[in-house]
C-alpha cells in the first residue's frame, strides 16, 4: 500500500477518503479540508475522525455542558475543574482528592468481561494522570430485566471484569449500584468511578510546555485491539449486529497497570514529569493533540518509534488503537535518564517518540516521510459544535398524567414489604459485591452495603503526614425519575448521592457525573439531555457543590429504542475526623429510632409501582434542595458531636425498606409506631430529603434541639432492640425472614 504522505495528499486533492466509514459527516470532512488547505492524509483523517467523534469532542453536548461553568457555585475547595482528566478538590491538611466517573457501555455489551475491565483501567489512568495514587473504585451498573436471558450473559461477565481488574490492582471497590430495567436490555450501562489522593501541591496536568522537552510513550505495547474502540463504539447507534464489533473492544492487562501505577508514583515523587496524559479513547491521537494544544503549541513525533505488538500495523491504525495500560509524558532532556531508569526498575517499556516545539503544528513522520502536519488545537479543541434541535417527547404529557395514585393499594403491608425488599433493584447486591475486594489496602472505613463508601486518608501515601481526615463517596441515579421529568430526575440523582454522603457524617464537597442518553440526533432525546443538564447545573448551584468533570454517553439505544435518560451523579464529601463517621443502620440496641424530614404522598416512578404493577407514570418526588442542605447540616454536626449511633437514607421503597435494611445492617431489630395518617403512604412513599437515624437516649434532647435549629422535622418512631422488625399495629417480621428474602434474589437468578 502506498504511504499517504502530506506531499502526496497535496498532489492528489480528489482522491476519495473513507471519512463516512469513520463516522465523519460531509460537512465535517469539508471543514477538515478547509483547515488544512488540502485533503487530509489517511493518518490525519484517523486523528480528526476519532477526536471529532461524539465520545471525544462532546459536539452535541458542549452547548449545554457550559452551564456547569456559568452556574458554578463559588468553591474554595476546587483546585482543578472541568477540562482536565479529572477534577481535584482540597480536602484539608494539605491533601487533595481527585475523582471522576466515565462510561464503558457499548464495549461491555459486546464483550462484557473486557469491556467492563478496561472501563476500570481507563478511569484509574485518568486519576493517575493528575499525579494521584488511585485508592478506590466504585461502579454504577444497569442491565435489562433481571430474568432476561441476555442479562444472564452480560451481568456475570461485567461483574467478573470489574472484580478481576480492580482486585488485581489492589483497589477496594467501596460502593455503587446495580439496577435492572427492561429499557437497558441490549444496552447495559457500565459507569466506573475512581478516586485518588495526593498532596495538593503535587498536581500534574495534561500539558506539553517547553520546546525541546521530550515526549515519552510508556506502558504496554500498541496492538490492534481496540482500534477505534470507545471513540467509535460510543459514537453511533448500537444495533443488534454490534457483536461484529468485538475487535474494537480493548483488552486489559491489570498486572501491567499495577506496575504502571507504581512506576508513575515513583516518577511523580522524583519530580521528573512536566506533563502527563493517559491513553484512553482515541489513543495516541488524543494524547498528542491534547498535550500539544495545552502546551507551547507544537510537537514533532516519529510514529515509527512507537513500540508495537503487531509490526504490520499501519500508521493510521497505530493512531486509532486504544490498547490499554499506556501513558504519555513530557520530560526535560536532563531528566530522561532518571525517567528511563525508573521505568526500567518497574519493567515498564518506555520510548522517546518525539519532542515539544513552538511551531503551532503537530508533525508526525513515518520512516522519514511526513504523514501528519496539523494545528493540534483544531483536533483537540475546535471540533464541530452542534446545537441539536430538541422538543418535549410527544407522549410526555400523557405519561405525567398517568398518576400511580389510581393503582390499587395493598391491604397486606407485610407482604408488600417483602415483595419490594426481595425485588431485584432493592434486594441485596452481595452476590455482586462479594466478588469485589472492599478492604484491600486497609483504609476502607465503610463500604457496601453502607450508603456511601468511606476511606481514611492513608499515612502510607507519598508526602503523607499524620491525619485523621477521611473522604466519603456515593454514586446514584434513577432512570425512571428522569423519564418522568429529566430536569427533576437529574436533581434527584444528585440529591440522593448528596444525602448518602451526608448520612456518614461527611460534608458534601464536589460532584462528578456520567450522563447516559439515547441518540442526540433524536430531538426528544436531546430534550431529555438538555433538561437534565439544566436541572443538574441549577441543583449544584443551590447546594454549593461544583461539577468537577465527568462524561457524556450518547447513542445508548438499540435501533430506535432508547434507554431511559439516566444521569448518574457521584458526590465526594470530607470528614475532618474519620473517628466521627456514623455507621449504617441500627448498630446497637436501646437507641431511639428517629425519622428526619417530611413525608408526602409521592409514588411516581416508585419501586412499589414498578414491582407491584409494572407501572411508570405521574411525576417523580418533589425536589427540595433547601431541605436536603438542612438535613446534611444536621447530620454532619450531629456526627461531629457524637449524637448518633447509626443512620440510613430513605430512597427506593421508602421508610419500609429503610427500616428493614437498618435492621439487617447489624442484626438489631426495632419496634416503631407510624405517624398518624395512611400507613401505606408512611411506609412506601419515596419523598426525598429524609433519613432514618439511631440516637442514644442520652443524646436525644440535644439532637432534637439541633434539628429544630435547622428546621428539619424530627419524628421519634420507637426504639431499637430485639430480633424482629415490629411496626406496631400492622405487622412483625423476624430479621431472619427479612434476610432470607433480601439475600436470595440474585443468587437464584445468576448462580
C-alpha positions in Angstrom: 0.0 0.0 0.0 1.3 3.4 -0.9 2.2 5.6 2.1 -0.2 8.5 2.2 2.1 11.5 2.9 1.4 15.1 3.3 3.1 15.8 0.0 1.0 13.1 -1.7 -2.2 14.5 -0.2 -1.4 17.9 -1.7 -0.8 16.4 -5.1 -4.0 14.2 -5.1 -6.8 16.5 -3.9 -9.6 14.5 -5.4 -8.6 11.1 -4.1 -11.6 9.6 -2.3 -11.2 9.2 1.5 -13.2 6.9 3.7 -14.4 9.6 6.1 -18.0 8.4 6.2 -16.9 4.9 7.2 -15.1 6.5 10.1 -18.2 8.3 11.3 -17.5 11.7 9.8 -20.2 13.8 8.2 -19.8 15.5 4.8 -19.6 19.0 6.3 -17.1 17.8 8.9 -14.8 16.4 6.3 -15.2 19.6 4.2 -14.1 21.6 7.3 -11.0 19.4 7.8 -10.0 20.2 4.2 -10.6 23.9 4.8 -8.4 23.8 7.9 -5.5 22.0 6.1 -5.9 23.7 2.8 -5.9 20.3 1.2 -7.3 16.8 1.7 -6.1 15.1 4.8 -3.7 12.1 4.7 -5.1 8.8 5.9 -3.3 9.4 9.2 -4.7 12.9 9.6 -8.2 11.6 8.8 -7.7 9.0 11.5 -6.9 11.7 14.0 -9.8 14.0 13.1 -12.3 11.2 12.9 -11.7 10.0 16.5 -11.1 13.4 18.0 -14.2 14.8 16.4 -16.3 11.7 17.4 -19.2 12.3 19.8 -17.3 10.4 22.5 -14.2 12.6 22.4 -15.4 16.0 21.2 -18.8 16.4 23.0 -20.0 18.1 19.9 -23.7 17.6 20.7 -23.4 18.3 24.4 -21.0 21.2 24.7 -23.6 23.9 24.3 -25.4 22.5 27.3 -22.5 21.4 29.5 -21.2 25.0 29.6 -23.9 25.6 32.3 -21.7 23.7 34.7 -19.2 26.5 34.4 -21.6 29.5 34.1 -23.7 28.4 37.0 -20.8 27.0 39.1 -21.1 27.8 42.8 -18.1 29.6 44.4 -15.9 26.9 46.0 -12.6 27.5 47.8 -12.1 23.7 47.7 -12.0 23.4 43.8 -8.3 23.1 42.7 -8.8 21.7 39.2 -12.2 21.8 37.4 -13.6 20.7 34.1 -11.2 20.3 31.1 -8.6 18.1 32.7 -8.5 14.4 33.0 -10.2 14.6 36.4 -11.3 17.3 38.9 -9.3 17.9 42.0 -10.6 19.3 45.3 -8.9 20.4 48.5 -9.9 18.2 51.4 -7.7 19.9 54.1 -4.4 19.3 55.9 -2.6 19.8 52.6 -4.4 16.9 51.0 -6.4 16.8 47.7 -8.7 14.3 46.3 -9.3 13.7 42.6 -12.3 11.7 41.3 -14.2 11.1 38.1 -16.8 8.7 36.6 -16.9 7.5 32.9 -18.9 5.1 30.8 -17.9 1.9 29.0 -21.4 0.9 28.0 -21.2 -0.4 24.4 -17.9 -2.3 24.8 -19.4 -4.0 27.9 -22.3 -5.3 25.8 -20.1 -6.6 23.0 -17.6 -8.3 25.3 -18.8 -8.0 28.9 -15.6 -9.0 30.7 -13.1 -7.0 28.8 -15.5 -4.1 28.2 -16.0 -3.7 32.0 -12.4 -4.4 32.9 -10.9 -1.8 30.6 -13.5 0.7 31.8 -12.0 0.3 35.3 -8.5 0.5 33.8 -9.2 3.7 31.9 -10.7 5.6 34.8 -7.8 4.6 37.0 -5.4 6.0 34.5 -7.3 9.3 34.4 -6.7 9.6 38.2 -3.0 8.7 37.8 -2.6 11.4 35.2 -3.4 14.0 37.8 -0.4 12.9 39.9 -2.6 11.0 42.4 -2.4 7.5 43.7 -5.7 5.7 42.9 -7.2 4.5 46.3 -10.6 3.1 45.5 -13.2 2.4 42.7 -17.0 2.3 42.5 -19.3 1.4 39.8 -22.9 2.1 38.6 -24.4 -0.7 36.7 -27.6 -1.1 34.8 -28.9 -4.1 33.0 -32.1 -5.3 31.3 -34.8 -7.2 33.2 -33.1 -9.4 35.8 -34.6 -12.6 34.4 -33.9 -11.8 30.8 -31.6 -14.3 29.0 -29.2 -11.6 27.8 -28.9 -10.2 31.3 -27.7 -13.6 32.4 -25.0 -13.3 29.7 -23.9 -9.7 30.3 -24.1 -9.3 34.1 -21.8 -12.1 35.2 -19.2 -11.1 32.6 -19.3 -7.4 33.6 -19.0 -8.2 37.3 -16.2 -10.6 36.7 -14.4 -8.0 34.6 -14.7 -5.3 37.2 -13.7 -7.6 40.0 -10.7 -9.2 38.3 -9.2 -5.9 37.1 -9.8 -4.0 40.4 -8.8 -6.9 42.6 -5.6 -7.3 40.6 -4.8 -3.6 41.0 -5.3 -3.9 44.8 -8.0 -1.2 44.8 -11.1 -1.6 47.1 -14.5 -1.4 45.4 -16.3 0.6 48.1 -19.8 1.2 46.6 -22.0 1.7 43.7 -25.4 0.5 42.4 -26.9 -2.3 40.4 -30.2 -1.6 38.7 -32.4 -3.7 36.4 -35.0 -2.4 33.9 -36.2 -3.7 30.6 -35.1 -0.4 28.9 -31.4 -1.5 29.3 -31.8 -4.8 27.5 -29.2 -4.8 24.7 -27.7 -1.6 26.1 -26.3 -2.0 29.6 -24.7 0.9 31.4 -21.3 0.3 32.9 -20.2 3.5 34.6 -16.9 3.3 36.5 -15.6 5.8 39.1 -12.2 6.1 40.7 -10.9 8.3 43.4 -7.3 9.2 44.2 -5.3 11.1 46.8 -2.3 13.4 46.5 -0.7 16.4 48.2 -2.3 19.5 46.8 1.0 21.0 45.7 1.8 18.0 43.5 -1.0 18.1 40.9 0.0 17.1 37.4 -1.7 18.4 34.2 -2.1 17.3 30.6 0.2 19.8 29.0 3.3 19.9 26.9 5.2 23.0 27.7 8.9 23.8 26.9 10.3 23.4 23.4 13.0 20.8 23.4 11.3 18.7 26.1 10.9 15.0 25.1 7.7 13.1 24.5 7.8 9.7 26.1 5.4 6.8 25.4 5.5 4.3 28.3 3.5 1.3 29.4 2.1 -1.6 27.3 2.9 -2.0 23.6 0.5 -0.8 21.0 -1.6 -3.5 19.3 -4.5 -4.0 17.0 -7.0 -4.4 19.9 -9.3 -1.5 20.5 -8.8 0.2 17.2 -11.4 3.0 17.3 -12.7 1.3 20.5 -14.6 3.7 22.7 -14.4 6.6 20.3 -16.2 4.6 17.6 -18.4 2.2 19.7 -19.8 5.0 21.8 -20.4 7.4 18.9 -23.0 5.6 16.8 -26.4 4.0 17.2 -26.0 0.5 18.6 -27.5 -2.2 16.5 -28.2 -5.9 17.2 -25.3 -6.9 14.9 -22.9 -4.9 17.1 -21.3 -8.2 18.2 -19.4 -7.9 14.9 -17.6 -5.0 16.5 -15.9 -7.3 19.0 -12.3 -6.5 17.7 -13.0 -2.8 18.7 -13.1 -3.8 22.4 -9.9 -3.2 24.2 -8.1 -6.0 26.0 -6.8 -5.2 29.5 -3.8 -6.4 31.5 -4.3 -5.4 35.1 -0.9 -6.7 36.2 0.8 -4.3 33.7 -1.5 -1.5 35.0 -0.4 -2.2 38.6 3.2 -1.9 37.6 2.3 1.3 35.7 0.7 2.8 38.8 3.8 2.1 41.0 6.1 3.4 38.2 4.0 6.6 37.9 4.1 7.2 41.7 7.9 7.0 41.7 8.2 9.2 38.7 6.0 11.8 40.4 8.0 11.5 43.6 11.2 12.0 41.7 9.7 15.1 40.0 10.8 14.1 36.5 7.4 14.7 34.8 6.5 18.0 33.3 3.1 17.0 31.8 1.3 13.7 31.5 -1.7 12.2 29.7 -3.2 8.7 29.8 -4.0 7.0 26.5 -7.7 6.2 26.6 -10.3 6.9 24.0 -8.5 7.9 20.7 -5.2 6.6 22.0 -2.1 8.4 20.6 -4.3 10.7 18.5 -5.8 12.1 21.7 -2.6 12.2 23.8 -0.5 14.0 21.2 -3.1 16.6 20.1 -4.3 17.4 23.6 -0.8 17.7 25.1 0.4 19.9 22.3 -2.7 22.1 22.3 -2.4 22.8 26.0 1.4 23.4 25.9 3.5 25.6 23.7 1.5 24.6 20.7 3.6 22.1 18.8 5.1 18.6 18.8 7.2 16.5 16.4 6.6 12.8 16.7 8.3 9.8 15.0 5.4 7.4 14.8 7.7 4.6 13.6 9.3 4.6 17.0 6.1 3.5 18.8 6.7 0.0 20.2 4.3 -2.4 18.6 2.9 -5.8 19.4 2.0 -6.3 15.8 4.6 -4.9 13.3 2.1 -5.0 10.5 0.1 -2.1 11.9 -0.3 0.9 9.6 0.2 4.5 10.8 -3.5 5.2 10.9 -4.1 2.0 12.9 -1.4 3.0 15.4 -3.1 6.4 15.8 -6.5 4.9 16.4 -5.5 2.0 18.6 -6.9 2.1 22.1 -4.6 -0.6 23.5 -4.7 -0.3 27.3 -2.1 0.5 30.0 -0.3 3.3 28.1 0.7 6.8 29.2 2.5 9.7 27.6 4.8 12.0 29.5 6.6 15.2 28.7 10.1 15.1 30.2 13.0 17.6 30.2 16.1 16.3 28.4 18.2 16.3 31.6 15.5 14.1 33.4 15.3 11.5 30.7 18.0 9.2 32.2 16.2 9.2 35.6 12.8 8.7 34.0 14.1 5.7 32.0 15.8 4.2 35.0 12.6 4.3 37.0 10.6 2.7 34.1 13.3 0.0 33.8 13.1 -0.7 37.5 9.3 -1.4 37.2 9.8 -3.3 33.9 7.8 -0.7 32.0 8.7 -0.2 28.3 9.4 3.5 27.7 10.4 5.1 24.4 11.1 8.7 23.4 9.0 9.2 20.3 9.1 13.0 19.9 9.9 16.5 21.1 7.9 19.5 22.1 8.1 22.5 19.7 6.7 26.0 19.5 5.7 25.8 15.8 2.0 25.5 16.5 2.0 22.3 14.4 1.7 18.6 15.3 4.0 16.9 12.8 4.4 13.1 12.6 6.8 11.2 10.4 6.9 7.5 9.4 10.4 6.4 8.4 11.3 9.9 7.4 8.2 10.8 5.5 5.8 13.4 6.9 2.3 11.8 7.3 0.7 14.4 9.7 1.0 18.2 9.7 -1.9 19.8 11.5 -2.6 22.6 14.1 -3.2 20.3 17.1 -5.9 22.6 18.6 -8.2 22.1 15.6 -8.4 18.4 16.5 -8.3 18.7 20.3 -10.4 21.8 21.0 -12.0 23.1 17.8 -14.2 20.3 16.6 -17.7 20.8 15.4 -20.3 22.1 17.9 -23.9 21.3 17.2 -27.0 23.0 18.6 -29.2 20.0 18.0 -32.9 20.6 17.8 -35.0 19.3 20.7 -38.5 19.2 21.9 -40.6 17.5 24.6 -41.5 13.9 23.7 -44.9 13.5 22.2 -46.2 11.3 24.9 -44.7 13.2 27.9 -47.9 14.9 29.0 -49.8 11.7 28.9 -47.0 9.9 30.8 -47.1 12.6 33.5 -50.9 12.4 33.7 -50.8 8.7 34.4 -50.5 9.1 38.2 -49.9 5.9 40.2 -52.5 7.2 42.7 -55.1 5.4 40.7 -53.4 2.0 41.3 -54.9 -0.5 43.8 -53.2 -0.2 47.1 -52.4 -3.4 49.1 -54.1 -4.3 52.3 -51.3 -6.6 53.4 -48.4 -4.2 54.2 -46.2 -7.0 55.5 -46.4 -8.9 52.2 -45.8 -5.7 50.3 -42.7 -5.0 52.2 -41.3 -8.5 51.5 -42.3 -8.2 47.8 -40.4 -4.9 47.4 -37.5 -5.9 49.7 -36.9 -9.0 47.5 -37.3 -7.3 44.2 -34.1 -7.2 42.1 -33.5 -3.5 42.4 -33.9 -3.4 46.2 -32.6 -6.9 47.1 -29.1 -7.4 48.5 -26.3 -7.0 45.9 -24.0 -9.2 48.0 -23.8 -11.7 45.1 -22.1 -8.9 43.1 -20.1 -7.1 45.8 -18.7 -10.3 47.4 -16.7 -10.7 44.2 -15.0 -7.4 44.8 -12.3 -6.8 47.4 -13.8 -4.0 49.6 -11.0 -3.8 52.2 -7.7 -4.2 50.4 -5.1 -1.5 51.4 -6.7 -1.4 54.9 -8.1 2.1 54.6 -11.8 1.3 54.0 -13.9 2.5 56.8 -17.4 1.9 55.2 -18.3 0.0 52.1 -21.3 -1.7 50.5 -24.0 -2.1 51.7 -23.4 1.2 53.6 -25.0 4.2 52.0 -21.6 5.6 51.0 -18.0 4.4 50.8 -15.7 6.0 53.4 -11.9 5.9 53.3 -9.3 7.3 55.7 -6.6 9.4 54.2 -3.7 7.0 54.5 -0.4 7.8 56.1 1.4 5.5 53.7 0.9 7.8 50.7 3.8 9.9 49.3 4.3 13.0 51.3 1.9 11.8 54.0 1.7 13.4 57.4 -0.4 12.1 60.3 -4.1 12.9 59.8 -7.5 11.6 60.9 -9.1 13.0 57.8 -11.4 10.9 55.6 -13.4 11.1 52.4 -16.9 9.7 51.6 -18.2 8.8 48.1 -21.6 7.9 46.8 -22.9 7.4 43.2 -26.7 7.4 42.4 -29.1 7.7 39.6 -32.8 6.9 38.8 -33.8 6.4 35.2 -37.5 6.1 36.0 -37.5 9.5 37.7 -35.6 11.1 34.8 -38.0 9.5 32.3 -40.9 11.2 34.1 -39.1 14.6 34.4 -35.4 14.8 33.3 -34.9 18.2 35.0 -36.1 16.9 38.3 -34.6 13.4 37.7 -31.1 14.8 37.5 -31.6 16.8 40.6 -33.0 13.8 42.4 -29.9 11.8 41.4 -27.7 14.5 42.9 -29.9 14.8 46.0 -29.6 11.1 46.7 -25.8 10.9 46.3 -25.5 14.1 48.4 -27.7 12.6 51.1 -25.9 9.3 51.1 -22.6 11.1 51.7 -24.2 13.2 54.4 -25.6 10.2 56.4 -22.0 9.1 57.1 -21.4 12.5 58.8 -19.3 13.9 55.9 -19.7 17.3 54.3 -20.6 17.0 50.6 -17.9 18.9 48.6 -18.0 18.3 44.9 -19.7 16.4 42.0 -18.8 14.3 39.0 -21.4 12.9 36.6 -21.9 10.4 33.8 -24.8 11.4 31.6 -26.3 8.3 29.7 -28.8 9.0 27.0 -30.0 7.8 23.6 -29.2 9.4 20.2 -28.6 13.2 20.2 -30.0 13.2 16.7 -33.4 12.4 18.1 -35.0 15.7 19.2 -36.9 14.0 22.0 -33.7 12.5 23.5 -32.0 15.8 23.1 -34.8 17.5 25.1 -34.2 15.0 27.9 -30.5 15.7 27.8 -30.9 19.5 27.8 -33.4 19.4 30.7 -31.2 17.0 32.8 -28.1 19.2 32.3 -30.1 22.3 33.2 -31.5 20.6 36.3 -28.1 19.3 37.5 -26.4 22.7 37.0 -29.2 24.5 38.9 -29.1 22.0 41.7 -25.3 22.1 42.1 -25.5 25.9 42.3 -28.2 25.7 45.0 -26.3 23.1 47.0 -23.0 24.8 46.6 -21.2 21.7 45.1 -19.3 22.3 41.8 -19.2 19.8 39.0 -15.5 18.9 38.6 -15.9 16.9 35.4 -17.5 13.8 34.0 -18.6 12.1 30.9 -21.4 12.1 28.3 -22.5 8.8 26.8 -24.9 9.2 23.8 -26.3 6.6 21.4 -27.4 4.3 24.2 -30.1 2.7 22.2 -30.7 -0.4 20.1 -32.2 0.7 16.8 -34.8 3.3 17.6 -35.4 2.2 21.2 -33.5 4.5 23.6 -32.8 3.8 27.3 -34.4 5.9 29.9 -32.5 9.1 30.3 -30.0 8.1 33.0 -27.9 10.9 34.6 -25.6 9.2 37.2 -24.1 11.5 39.8 -21.1 10.9 42.1 -20.6 13.1 45.2 -17.4 13.4 47.2 -17.5 14.6 50.8 -14.9 15.1 53.5 -14.8 14.0 57.2 -12.5 16.2 59.3 -12.1 13.2 61.8 -12.7 9.7 60.5 -13.5 8.6 64.0 -16.8 10.6 64.0 -18.2 8.7 61.0 -21.6 7.3 61.5 -22.2 3.6 61.0 -25.0 2.4 58.7 -28.4 1.2 60.1 -29.0 0.2 63.7 -25.7 -0.9 65.2 -26.9 -1.2 68.8 -29.9 -1.9 71.0 -31.7 0.7 73.1 -31.4 3.7 70.7 -34.3 5.9 69.7 -35.4 5.4 66.1 -35.9 8.9 64.6 -37.3 9.8 61.2 -35.9 13.1 59.8 -37.8 15.0 57.1 -41.4 15.4 55.9 -43.3 12.6 54.2 -45.7 13.3 51.4 -47.9 11.0 49.2 -45.4 10.5 46.3 -45.4 7.3 44.2 -44.4 8.5 40.7 -41.6 6.3 39.5 -41.6 4.5 42.8 -40.2 1.0 43.4 -43.7 -0.1 44.7 -45.4 1.0 41.5 -42.7 -0.7 39.4 -42.7 -4.0 41.3 -46.3 -4.4 42.2 -47.8 -3.1 38.9 -45.1 -2.7 36.3 -46.2 0.9 36.2 -44.3 4.1 35.2 -46.2 7.3 35.2 -47.0 10.5 37.0 -44.4 12.8 38.5 -41.3 11.9 40.5 -41.0 13.0 44.1 -40.7 16.8 44.6 -37.2 18.2 44.7 -36.5 20.2 47.9 -32.8 21.2 47.8 -33.0 23.5 50.7 -34.4 20.6 52.8 -31.5 18.4 51.5 -29.0 21.0 52.6 -30.5 21.5 56.0 -30.6 17.7 56.5 -27.0 17.4 55.6 -26.1 20.1 58.0 -27.9 18.3 60.8 -26.2 15.0 60.0 -22.7 16.5 59.8 -23.0 18.4 63.1 -24.7 15.5 64.9 -21.8 13.2 63.8 -19.1 15.6 64.9 -20.8 15.9 68.3 -21.2 12.2 68.6 -25.0 12.4 68.9 -25.8 9.4 66.5 -25.1 5.7 66.7 -26.4 4.9 63.2 -28.1 6.3 60.1 -29.6 5.3 56.8 -31.1 7.4 54.0 -34.6 6.9 52.6 -34.9 6.3 48.9 -36.2 3.3 46.9 -39.0 1.6 48.8 -39.3 4.4 51.3 -39.4 4.0 55.1 -40.4 0.3 54.9 -37.2 -0.7 53.1 -35.1 1.7 55.2 -36.3 0.1 58.4 -35.7 -3.4 57.0 -32.2 -2.6 55.8 -31.3 -0.8 59.0 -32.3 -3.9 61.0 -30.3 -6.1 58.7 -27.1 -4.0 58.9 -26.1 -5.4 62.3 -28.9 -7.9 63.1 -30.6 -5.5 65.5 -34.4 -5.2 65.4 -36.7 -2.3 66.2 -40.2 -1.5 67.3 -41.8 1.6 65.8 -45.2 3.3 65.6 -46.1 5.1 62.4 -47.2 8.7 62.5 -50.9 9.4 62.1 -52.3 9.0 58.6 -52.3 6.5 55.9 -49.8 3.7 56.9 -49.2 2.8 53.2 -48.0 6.3 52.4 -45.9 6.4 55.6 -44.2 3.1 54.7 -43.8 3.2 50.9 -43.8 6.9 49.7 -40.4 7.9 48.2 -40.4 11.5 49.4 -36.8 12.8 49.4 -34.7 14.8 51.9 -35.4 12.1 54.6 -33.1 9.9 56.7 -33.5 7.4 59.5 -31.2 7.7 62.5 -30.5 5.9 65.7 -30.0 8.3 68.6 -28.7 7.2 72.1 -31.3 8.2 74.7 -28.9 10.5 76.5 -28.3 12.4 73.2 -31.9 12.8 72.1 -32.7 16.2 73.6 -29.5 17.7 72.2 -30.3 16.1 68.8 -33.9 17.4 68.8 -32.6 20.9 69.5 -30.2 20.6 66.6 -33.0 19.6 64.3 -35.1 22.5 65.5 -32.3 24.9 64.8 -32.0 23.8 61.2 -35.8 23.4 60.9 -35.6 19.7 60.0 -38.7 17.7 61.0 -37.8 15.2 63.6 -40.2 12.4 64.5 -39.4 9.8 67.1 -40.8 6.4 65.9 -39.7 4.0 68.6 -36.5 2.2 69.7 -34.0 -0.4 68.6 -33.7 -3.9 70.0 -34.8 -7.5 69.7 -34.7 -9.8 66.7 -37.8 -8.6 64.8 -38.9 -5.6 62.8 -42.1 -4.6 64.5 -44.4 -1.9 63.0 -46.8 -1.6 65.9 -50.4 -2.2 65.0 -49.5 -3.5 61.5 -47.0 -6.3 61.3 -44.0 -8.1 62.7 -41.2 -9.7 60.6 -38.3 -11.6 62.1 -34.9 -10.3 60.9 -34.0 -13.8 59.6 -37.0 -13.8 57.3 -36.0 -10.3 56.1 -32.5 -11.6 55.4 -33.8 -14.7 53.5 -35.9 -12.5 51.3 -33.3 -9.8 50.8 -30.4 -12.0 50.0 -32.0 -14.8 48.0 -32.9 -13.0 44.8 -29.7 -12.5 42.9 -28.2 -15.9 43.7 -31.4 -17.6 42.5 -31.1 -15.7 39.2 -27.4 -15.9 38.5 -25.7 -18.7 40.4 
